[in-house]
């Protein structure tokens, strides 16, 4: 039983940082996926791959893995660079705007 500990990146469809501040412990698949002959879906008997544990800090996830005898790998997190544009779209709605917004 082996697990990955990582900090999830944001979804391509989301602009905020929801669910990206916590660390995730996720189990890797031990056996290969099986192919269902009727529908063609992939299936497996390992139910641990469906389990995802969330922790507020990396150390808490590592402590949990050590306490339960789980071999783990920590993947590095990628810091998100914030983009702030001068005179961007949000500036149209500032309360202290000097000129009225028109088309």
C-alpha positions in Angstrom: 0.0 0.0 0.0 1.6 3.2 -1.2 0.2 6.8 -1.0 0.9 10.2 -2.6 0.8 13.4 -0.5 0.3 16.5 -2.5 -1.2 19.9 -2.6 -3.8 20.0 -5.4 -3.6 22.7 -8.0 -6.7 24.7 -9.0 -9.0 23.5 -11.6 -8.9 25.0 -15.1 -12.5 26.0 -14.7 -12.1 27.8 -11.4 -10.6 31.2 -10.8 -10.5 31.1 -7.0 -8.4 29.0 -4.6 -11.1 26.8 -3.1 -9.8 23.4 -2.0 -6.2 24.2 -2.9 -4.9 25.1 0.5 -5.0 21.7 2.1 -2.9 18.7 1.6 -4.3 15.4 0.1 -3.3 11.9 0.9 -4.3 9.6 -2.0 -3.6 5.9 -2.4 -2.1 4.6 -5.6 -3.6 1.6 -7.4 -1.9 -1.7 -6.5 -3.2 -3.7 -9.4 -4.0 -2.8 -12.9 -7.4 -1.7 -14.1 -9.6 -4.3 -15.6 -11.7 -3.8 -18.7 -15.4 -4.6 -18.5 -16.2 -6.7 -21.6 -19.8 -5.6 -21.9 -19.6 -1.8 -21.5 -15.9 -1.2 -22.0 -15.5 0.7 -18.7 -12.4 0.4 -16.6 -12.9 -1.3 -13.3 -10.8 -2.4 -10.4 -11.2 -4.3 -7.1 -9.0 -1.9 -5.1 -11.4 0.4 -3.2 -8.6 2.4 -1.6 -8.1 4.4 -4.8 -11.5 6.0 -4.1 -10.4 7.3 -0.7 -8.9 10.8 -0.5 -7.9 12.2 2.9 -7.5 15.9 3.4 -5.2 17.6 6.0 -4.6 21.2 6.8 -0.8 20.8 6.8 1.8 18.6 5.1 3.2 17.4 8.4 -0.2 16.2 9.6 -0.5 14.1 6.4 3.0 12.6 6.9 2.3 11.9 10.6 -0.9 10.1 9.7 0.9 7.9 7.1 3.7 7.1 9.5 1.2 6.2 12.3 -0.7 3.8 10.1 2.4 2.2 8.4 1.7 3.6 4.9 4.6 4.2 2.6 4.2 7.6 1.0 5.8 10.0 -1.5 5.5 13.8 -1.1 5.0 15.6 -4.4 6.2 19.2 -4.5 3.5 21.9 -4.5 3.5 24.6 -7.2 2.9 28.1 -6.0 0.3 30.1 -8.0 1.4 33.5 -9.3 -1.3 36.1 -8.9 -2.0 38.3 -11.9 -3.1 41.8 -11.1 -3.6 44.1 -14.1 -3.6 47.9 -14.0 -6.9 49.2 -15.3 -8.4 45.7 -15.4 -12.0 44.7 -15.7 -12.6 44.9 -11.9 -11.6 48.6 -12.0 -14.9 49.4 -13.8 -16.8 48.7 -10.5 -14.6 50.5 -8.0 -16.6 52.8 -5.7 -14.1 55.7 -6.1 -14.2 55.6 -10.0 -13.6 59.1 -11.4 -15.5 58.8 -14.7 -18.8 57.0 -15.3 -18.6 53.7 -16.9 -20.0 53.8 -20.5 -19.7 51.8 -23.6 
